Amino acid sequence: MNKKELIKASLKNCLTETDLSWLGSKRRGKVRDTYDLGDKLVLVTTDRQSAFDRILASVPFKGQVLNLTSAWWFEQTRDIVPNHVFAVPDPNVTVGKKCQIFPVEFVIRGYLTGVTSTAVWTAYGKGERQFCGNVLPDGLKKNQKFDQPLITPTTKSDEHDRKISSAEIISEGLMSQEDWDKAADYTRQLFARGQELAAKAGLILVDTKYEFGKTSDGQIILVDEIHTPDSSRWWVLNSYEERVKAGQEPEYFDKEFLRLWFREHCDPYKDEVLPEAPDDLVIELSYRYIDIYEKLTGQNFEFPIAGLDTNQRLEQNLRKYFGKV
């Protein structure tokens, strides 16, 4: 079977929930289930698809792509900033160092774009010219590249992120000035590295977010995920200029088209019940996730063994890693 046939065959076998209570207490996030082991965290990346602050669908192999993409990027950026990774004992799992997470998401944007309520283009189109402490001039066009990338932080929340400026972050006591300055510098360096390696793969890293934490010895480290199709927006490089000049949208390589579908068919922020995402869109999204992983890493995506239950595999791999066989 080709990739799309393999994805279609796995539509009903997504990893949406986990029960690994023998590991410790569990916190269910939008996409990740996190188990607390005291000094370590076990982060299980599921196939839940999140946008508009809610779950839209389940996408086959998405969790595996996100986890392995992050693992690759953590290695590519280890010289810039230390990260939380101890091990990747399963395609969907990262064992990470536990630390005090800053309650701020470091969003950095290279282009004026987006469709969500927190997007710069949404605000700009409504006439806003100050965005998270950044002042934007009049006359900018959608999908235009900024002269310099903008850091546009948000508060970190499981419910609804709040736009915030660096000055507010300091004044509200969310971070010290010293920690902010260091994490912001890491953010700029990580984004530059991401754009550099993306260009070599024929892609544009449009925008992304980073999360940082502080260890008990005062070291700032990169946590959660990095440069995944969930945390980042990707466009195709070689068609970008031509399409923008023609007034067309860039070619997306992320979940943007699924966001657009929901925007066209409902109010994803207000409707209590959302329509079910069409199978063909879910299959296409899974295919794009896999494709971007292969483009970025230069590695072939390894499909799980047909018929093998993902939860059973998780259980086996984690018990082996922790010596609980």
Number of C-alpha atoms within 10 A of each C-alpha: 7 6 15 14 10 16 22 17 15 16 16 11 19 19 22 19 16 18 12 19 9 9 17 14 12 18 11 13 14 16 21 22 20 23 22 15 15 10 9 16 22 26 21 26 28 27 25 22 21 16 18 19 15 17 14 19 20 23 28 30 26 26 27 25 27 26 24 23 23 22 20 15 20 22 12 15 17 13 9 15 17 15 21 23 21 13 14 19 17 19 22 24 26 25 22 19 20 20 21 13 18 19 16 24 23 24 20 22 24 22 21 21 22 19 15 19 11 17 16 24 22 17 18 20 12 8 10 15 16 14 20 19 17 13 11 14 10 10 6 14 15 19 20 14 15 13 8 10 17 21 24 22 24 22 18 17 13 11 11 13 15 14 19 17 18 22 13 14 19 15 12 10 10 16 18 12 15 10 19 19 13 11 23 19 12 20 24 17 15 23 23 15 17 22 20 14 18 23 16 12 17 14 24 23 26 23 24 25 23 24 20 25 24 17 15 10 7 11 12 23 22 24 22 18 23 26 26 24 25 23 17 20 22 26 19 18 17 13 13 18 15 11 13 16 9 8 12 13 14 17 17 16 21 21 24 18 15 20 18 12 13 18 15 10 11 13 13 21 14 9 9 7 9 17 12 9 15 11 13 11 15 21 22 18 23 25 20 18 26 24 16 21 22 16 15 21 17 10 9 11 16 11 12 14 8 9 9 10 13 17 17 9 15 20 17 14 19 20 16 12 15 10 8 12 10
